[in-house]
């Protein structure tokens, strides 16, 4: 206040000091826009800028698809490690080109790479459901997708990356009705894509999919996010 009072003495009349600043000195710190117009940002230490929205990356994929595994491990996980938490929001939907059928009230699934892939999709879906927190389950999914077996390494990956999680609860989800319901939801999310997905991995950036965004994401997801983040 003392500094602003001094500025008021230096600025005659209403205290307007700069072209484009039509505000008296005592209002210079009332909003970020006014502070910029009056070139008073350095004086307004208590002004906080609104946080930029994170870049939203949604990955529609299959657990055993080689291209999906490559993108998740080399591009998506790397970008997530490097970027600050507020810059990137990730959604993972393991389903891809699978098909579902309701038989006697129960959902059954057929996957492009066979039953093993359906199991992998289910494990990762149940893992997300049980862990809740992205920073908890994503390293485990990275471990599964980068390892020798997506379906056989859950216990080892949990031990390294998320020992607090109960592998038994994940297994119960996979084998029970909860896993089937969650996978049905993945099917619905995949079927609702606009435009409809034609291949996997199918990458959606800030709610949009275009050939150009897909190509840029696959070439350098980190570079794309850095260009888009405001």
Secondary structure, DSSP 8 states (H G I E B T S, - for coil): -HHHHHHHHHS-TTT--STT--S-GGGTTS-HHHHHHTT-GGG-TT--------EEEEEEE-TT-HHHHHIIIIIIHHHHHHS-GGGEEEEEEE-TT-EEEEETTEEEEE-TT-HHHHHHHHHHHHHHHHH--HHHHHHHHHHHHHSS-TTT-HHHHHHHH-TTS-HHHHHHHHHSHHHHHHHHHHHHHHHT-SS---SSSEEEETTB--HHHHHHHHHHHHHHHHHH--
